[in-house]
Amino acid sequence: PDMFKYVYNTQLRTLNLAWNQLSNLQPDMFENLKLTALDLGFSRLNDLRKICPKHSLLTSLIRLSLQSTKLTNIPKRFFTCFPNLKKLHLEENKFDSFPKFCDTWSNSTNNLQELYLGNTGIDRNITSINTSCLKNLTLLKLDRNKLYRVPNFCNSKGSAIFPRLKQLYLQKTFISSLPKNSFRCLSSLQVLDLRNNLLLRLPNFCKKNNTFSYTPNLATLYLSNTSIVTLNYHKLRCLENLKDLDLRSNFLRSIPPLWFCNELNNSLIPILRKLDLSSNPIELISSENFRCLSSVEILRLTSTSISKLGDNLFSTIGSLQDLEIGYTTSLKRISKHACNVSSLSTLTFSFNNFNFEDVSNYFPDQLFNLCENVSTLI
């Protein structure tokens, strides 16, 4: 890679040196380049001072990928070297604790917005001392780490460490319990990924007697494969802006009637657009299960244990456009008014082994009379 230090007046902006040894990098090799993206991943790089000496040579860099290298720490004055960095990939390194990006002796500002720290061996809490300078962070990935609880995102004064954080990924960690205040100081959060954790029960997003939300802007919630067994004892409250709810691959055998309704029979999640209940052993569903879901446009019920689709089953979902009931080999009967949804345009009904030759189990002449707008049938 020494060749690059002899390159002048080039339009080169993206440089990918991944999957090379890079054990002999010299600080001056990038001196004449105005790179905006640099990938040094999957190399033997073990010291960032090789590309970050006392003075910065990569002031234009926006994206830096250091995935799966030999790094174990972040050097002091990191952002002095990369003042315009917006996206930093550090996955598959071994840091043990959250990297110390911030320090008291440096006044350097930064523009970091996305930080990827998946599978980096982090097993301790995040401290405000190490993160106080990351005020612009909007995305944080902490997946596949030894985290036993949701990190505390509040500083000593109770304010948010990452006030602009919109996306938080905590999938496949060791988190198994979620106390009521787990999501404090995350008021800007829009996407929360808790997949592949042994949660057993739904998280709580409320404060002050279920009237205020810790995450008022949350729009997407991933809870697939979290071993949730029942919905009987807890409802998802304080998520009035939720649009996408993923409950796939859990152990739900039923959906309690009116579960999506509050005490006044109004929707708890009034603008929900997509609901995925696939790969749950749900055996019986009725229209009462979907009451208060009038805004849902996409419903996934693939790979369940449902045996019958009754009359007017989805009629309470007035906005339903895309319905998927595939890979449900237990399905044996479809009532004549099962698809009574005029807004339905796409119906996926593949791999069910349903016997369409036996007209005693369904009504071919009437099945689609009340959903005449279906244009795609799979």
N, C-alpha and C positions, 0 to 999 in steps of 0.2 A: 504493500500500500504506500510505500515511500514515493511512488510515482506521482501522487497527487500534489505533493508540495512543489512540483515544478510546473504545475498547470496554472495558467494565468488567463484572465479575461474569458472565462468559460461561462456558459449558461447553465451548467450543471447545478441542479437544485436538490435532487434526490440521489442518495448514495446508499446502496445496499451491499454490505460486506458480511452479511450473516453466513453462518456455517463455515467460517474460516478460523484459523487458530488465533490470529491477531495478538500473539504474545509479545511482539516487538513493536507495538505502536509507539510512535514518537509524537509529542505534542504539536510539532510544527507541520505535520503532514496535511492539516486542514487549513493552514494559514491563509492560502490564497483562494479558498472556496467560500462561496456565500450560500451554504446549504440551508435548506428549510426542513429536510427530512434525512435522518441518518439511522441506519439499522446495523447494529453490531451484535445482534443476538446470536445465540448458540455458538459462542466463541469462548476462548479461555481468558478473556479480559477480566482482570481481578483488581484493577485500580483505576478509578475514574480520573485520577490526576494525569493519566496518560493522554486524555483528551481535554482535560480541564486543568491547565497549569495555573500559575498565579494570576495571569491575565487571560481574558476570554478570547478564543479564536472562533467561536461559533455563536456569535451574537444574533444571527438570523435564524437560528434553528428553532423550528416550531414543533417537530415530532422527533422523539428520540426513543429508539427501541433497544433495550438491553436485556431482552428475555433470555433466560437460561444461560447466564454467564457465570463467572466465578466471584461475583461481587458479594461482599458481606456487609458493606456499610456505604454511606453517602458522605463524601468529603465536605468539610466546612466550606461555607460560601458557595454552595452548589449553584444557587441562582445567580450569582455574580458571573458565572461562566455561561449560563444559559438564560439570560434575562427575558427572552421572548418565548420560551418553551411553553407550549400549551398541552401537549400530550406526551406522557412518559410511561413506557412499558417496562416493568421490572419483574414480570412473572417468572416463576421457577428459579428464583435466587434464594439464598438462605440468609435472612436478616434476623430471625428470632424475635425481634421487636419492630415496632413501627419505625421506619427510617427517620433519622433526625434531620429533617429538611430545614428547620428553623433554628436560629440561635440568637442569643442576646447581644452578641458582639457585632452582628451584621445588620445593616439597615437596608439591604438590597430588597427591592420589590420583585414580584414575579407575576406571570400571567398564566400559571399552570391551571388547567381546567379539567383534565382527565388524568387519573392516576390508577395504574393497573398493578396490583400487588397480589395477584392470585398465586397460591401455593408458594409462599415465601417463608414459611415457618413461623409466622407471627403468632404468638401465643400469650400476649400480654395486652393490657388495655392501652388505648391511645391517649396520650397525654397532651394537654393544650400547649405545653412548652415546645414540643416537637412539631406542632402543627399550626401555631399561631399566625404564621405568615401565609397560610394557604386559603386566603379569604375568597379567592376566585374559583375554587374547586367546585365543579358541577357533577363529576362522575368519579366514584370510588369503587374499585373492585377488590374485595377481600376474600374471595371465594377460596375454598380448599385450604384454609388455615386452621390452626388449633384454637379457634375461638370458642369459648364455652358460654359466652353471653354476647349480646349486642353491645358493641363498644359504647362507652359514654361519650356522646358528642357535645357535651356541655363543658364550658370552662368553669373555673372556680367561682365565677360570678353568676353562673347559671345561664350564660349566653351561648349561642351556637359557635362551635369551633369552625364549622364549615357553613356559613350562613347562606350560601348559594347552592348547596348540594341538592341536585335533582335526581340523581340515580345512585342507588346503593345496592351492591351485589354481595350477598352473604351466603350463597349456595354452597352446599357440601362442606359445612364446618362442623363443629361439635356442639352447636347451640341446641339445647333441648328444652329450655324453659324461657318464657318471655314475660317478665314482671310487667306490671301496668305502666311503669315509666320507661320502658325499654326504648321508646322512640321519641324521647324528649329532644328538644333542640334540633328537630328535623322538619321545620315548618315549610321549607321549600321543596321537600321531597316529592317527586312525581312517579318514580319507578322504584319498587322494592322487590328484590329477589331473595326469597328464603327457601328455594327448592332444595330437595335432598338433605334436609335436616330432620332429626327425630323430634318433632315438635309435639305430636300427639293431640294438641288442641289449637284452636285459632288464637292468633295474637289479639291484643287489646290496644286500640289506638286512641282511646278516650281519656279525658281528664275531667275532673270536677263533675262527678255524677252523670257521666255519659252525655254531657251537653257541649263539650268543646273537644276539639281534636288536636292531637300532637302533630298530625300530618294532614292538614286541611287541603293540601294540593295533590295528594296521592291519587294517581290516575291508573297505575298498573300494579297489580299485586300477584306475584308468583308464589303459589303454595303447593305446587305439585310434589308428590313423593315426600310428604312430610309426616306420614303415618297418622294422619287425622282419622279418628275412628268414628266420631259422631258430631253432629251439629246441634244436638238437643239442648245443651246447657249454655250455649253462648252464641250470640249473634254478632255479625260484623257491623259495628256501629261507628259513627263519626267518620264515615268515608263518603261524604256526599258528592265528591268529585271523581269517584272511582269509575273507570270506563272498561277496564279489562281485569277479570278475575279468573285465575287459573287454579283449579282444585283437582287437577288430574292425578291419577295414580295414588289415591289414598284408599282408606278402608271404609268408605261411606256406603252403608246399606240402604239408607233412605235420606230423604230431605224432609225435614219437619214441615207440616202445613204452615203457610204464612210466615215462613222463616225469613223472607226478605221484606216483611212488613213491620212497621213499628206498632205501638199500642193503638194508634188511630187508623191503622190499616193503610197508611201511606208508605211509600217505598223508603227503605233505609239507604238504598243506593240508587238514587233517582235518575242518574244519567248513565247507568251501566250499559255498555254496548256489546260486550262479549263475555259469555260465561262458558267455561269449559269444565265439564264434570266427567270427562272420559276416563276409562280405565278405573272405575269404581264399581264394586259389586252391588250397585243399586238394583233392587229387584222390582220395585213398584213405584210408579209415578202417577200423579194426578194433576189436574189443573190448579189445585190449591197449592201445590209445590212451587208453582211459577207465578203466583199472584204477586202483584207489586213489582213486576219486572217489565212494565210496559215499554221501556226504552231499549230493551235488548234486541239486537239485530242479528247476532250470531250465537247459536247454541250448539254445543258439542256434547253428544251423549254416546260416543263410540266406545265399544268394548265394555259394555255393562252387562247386567244379568236381567234386564227387563224382558218380561215374557209377553206383555200386552200393551198396545197403544190404544187407550180408550177414547171415547168421543170427546171432542172439544178440548183435547189435552193441552194444546198450546194456544188456545183462543185468548187467554189472558195476556199473552205477549203480543200486543198489537203491532209492534214494529218489527217482528221477526222476519228476516229475509233469507237467512242461511241456516238450515237445520241439517245436522249430521248425525245419523244413527247407523253406523257401520260396525262390522265385526261383532254383532250381537246375535250370536247363534241361538240364544235362548228365546228369541222373539218368535212367537207362534201365532199370534192373532193381532189383526189391525181392524179396529172398528171403522164403520163407514164414514164417520165425521172426525177421524183422528187428525186430519190435516186441515182443520177448519181455521185457516189463517190466510186472509186475502192478500197480505203483504208478502207472503213467502214466494221467493223467486228461485232459490237453489235448494234442492233436496238431495242429500247424499245418503244412499241406502245400500251400499255395496257390502259384499262379503258377510251377509247375514244368514245364508242358507235357507232363506224363507221360501216356503213351498207355494209359489204363485199358481200352481196348477190346482190347488185345493181351494176352490172359491168359497168353501164354508168358513174359512178363516179370515177372509177379507172381502171387500165389495168393490170389484174392479170398475163397475159402472158408476159408482158414486164417490169413490175415494178422493178424486181430485175436483169434484164439483165446486167445493167451497174454497179451493186454493188454485183458481184458474190462472193465476199469474206465474206459476212455476214455469220457468224457461229452461232450467238446467236440472236434469235428473241423472244421478250417477248411481 
